[in-house]
Amino acid sequence: LLLLLLLLCVCSEINGGVSKPLSHSVSPKKSPWKTLHRYTQSNTTGRQGVSKKQLLLDWCKERTRDYKEVEVTNFSRSWSNGLAFCALVHSYLPRRIPYDTLDAKDKQRNFELAFSVAERHGTPRLLDVSDMVEMEQPEWMSVMTYISSLYNCLALGRH
């Protein structure tokens, strides 16, 4: 399943030992990584040579920094109760997520809400709510792949 998710969403090739997305497999338009890199470069100085993973994580940190009970530091434990997903989606669609009513202990509701709202706005449901509820520490590559899809749909407006 993880391999399928990676093939569908990240689709990368090795070029001189550096992984980069295949722009024709993501979209015939610009690669979302180039846009993400430009976004980060315009908001942060001295970021030459930063990995794509770090750029995506920095985007998540910026979008969720003012949300209670959310501290994004990685692509695993930071996303384990669903609040970070809700905060990220809420930062683009505030009328769709009643963030102030959420409870960190209600993981099932948090994941279902974030994933269903994101799905209605074009992000494929790549993560399973019941799997996420059971995991104390989600698999970072799966979370990162899903967040890449969120970025593509929400930040870039590609549905």
C-alpha atoms as one frame of an Amber mdcrd trajectory, in Angstrom:
protein
   0.000   0.000   0.000   2.797   2.400   0.906   4.546   1.695  -2.386   1.331
   2.426  -4.293   0.861   5.705  -2.400   4.389   6.752  -3.162   4.047   5.885
  -6.830   0.774   7.754  -7.164   1.728  10.910  -5.291   5.432  11.413  -5.205
   6.642   9.631  -8.380  10.301  10.468  -8.292  13.350   9.595 -10.315  16.972
   9.509  -9.304  19.045  12.124 -11.084  22.676  12.256 -10.089  21.829  10.790
  -6.666  19.199  13.470  -5.978  15.528  12.559  -5.943  13.239  14.918  -7.822
   9.568  14.650  -8.831   8.656  13.808 -12.389   6.710  16.878 -13.454   4.757
  14.948 -16.090   3.591  12.417 -13.496   2.458  15.075 -11.017   0.946  17.509
 -13.438   1.676  18.803 -16.917   2.121  22.176 -15.212   4.925  23.158 -12.851
   6.065  20.689 -10.237   4.554  21.415  -6.793   8.073  21.084  -5.350   9.266
  24.066  -7.395   6.356  26.141  -6.133   6.950  24.969  -2.567  10.627  25.846
  -2.885   9.754  29.304  -4.232   7.222  29.781  -1.383   9.797  28.910   1.241
  12.533  30.964  -0.414  10.289  34.028  -0.474   9.501  33.673   3.233  12.892
  32.605   4.565  16.410  33.718   3.796  19.502  31.567   3.515  17.663  28.339
   2.669  19.905  27.110  -0.175  20.238  23.333  -0.302  17.296  22.552   2.010
  15.669  19.177   1.297  12.183  18.934  -0.156  11.108  17.067   2.963  12.294
  19.979   5.126  10.600  22.532   2.854   7.295  20.677   3.202   7.739  20.408
   6.970   8.494  24.142   7.187   5.310  24.887   5.220   3.333  22.767   7.704
   4.938  24.520  10.672   4.113  27.947   9.270   0.489  27.073   8.477  -0.157
  25.498  11.928   1.995  27.605  14.263  -0.896  29.511  15.895  -3.096  26.475
  16.581  -3.591  25.231  20.138  -2.261  21.752  20.925  -0.386  21.561  17.597
   3.383  21.541  17.367   4.652  20.193  14.077   8.221  18.937  14.416   8.155
  15.859  12.162   5.952  13.790   9.840   5.090  11.161  12.432   4.203  11.797
  16.069   3.213  15.432  15.364   0.269  14.117  13.335  -0.799  11.276  15.667
  -4.015  12.762  17.112  -5.363  14.416  13.954  -5.239  17.988  15.239  -2.337
  18.961  12.972  -4.278  17.706   9.934  -7.325  19.673  11.087  -5.216  22.795
  11.659  -3.597  22.516   8.240  -6.938  22.115   6.469  -8.517  24.809   8.674
  -5.767  27.253   7.682  -7.175  27.135   4.129 -10.825  26.254   4.793 -11.730
  27.797   8.167 -15.497  27.504   7.654 -15.237  23.745   7.081 -13.369  22.768
  10.274 -14.740  23.897  13.673 -11.243  23.859  15.156 -12.194  25.338  18.548
 -14.516  22.385  19.223 -11.897  19.675  18.608 -10.431  17.482  21.334  -6.967
  15.919  21.052  -8.333  12.746  22.679 -10.976  12.261  19.959  -8.590  11.032
  17.294 -11.332   9.305  15.286 -13.319  12.533  14.863 -10.224  14.618  14.127
  -8.930  12.337  11.374 -12.352  11.797   9.843 -13.079  15.512   9.780  -9.726
  16.534   8.297  -9.671  13.763   5.687 -13.297  14.178   4.612 -13.068  17.969
   4.250  -9.796  17.669   2.335 -11.312  14.970   0.114 -14.306  17.182  -0.732
 -11.815  19.838  -1.833  -9.764  17.568  -4.090  -7.246  15.768  -1.891  -7.441
  11.994  -2.341  -7.963  10.042   0.884  -4.604   8.295   1.033  -4.659   7.537
   4.757  -7.127   5.294   6.539  -8.799   6.764   9.628  -8.841   3.472  11.556
  -5.147   2.868  10.825  -4.250   6.361  11.987  -6.316   5.985  15.175  -4.534
   2.728  16.068  -1.012   4.073  15.511   0.715   5.965  18.264   3.441   6.972
  15.840   2.229   7.126  12.215   4.582   6.030   9.442   6.308   9.251   8.375
   6.488   8.492   4.664   2.737   7.888   4.417   1.996  11.102   6.317   4.426
  13.082   4.171   2.867  11.686   0.989  -0.607  12.709   2.137   0.600  16.166
   3.161   2.183  16.548  -0.279  -1.266  15.922  -1.741  -2.772  18.458   0.646
  -0.191  21.001  -0.446  -0.925  20.290  -4.095  -4.690  20.717  -3.625  -4.914
  23.446  -1.004  -1.849  25.637  -1.501  -1.625  25.285  -5.273  -5.352  24.961
  -5.921  -4.986  21.836  -8.057  -7.984  19.569  -7.725
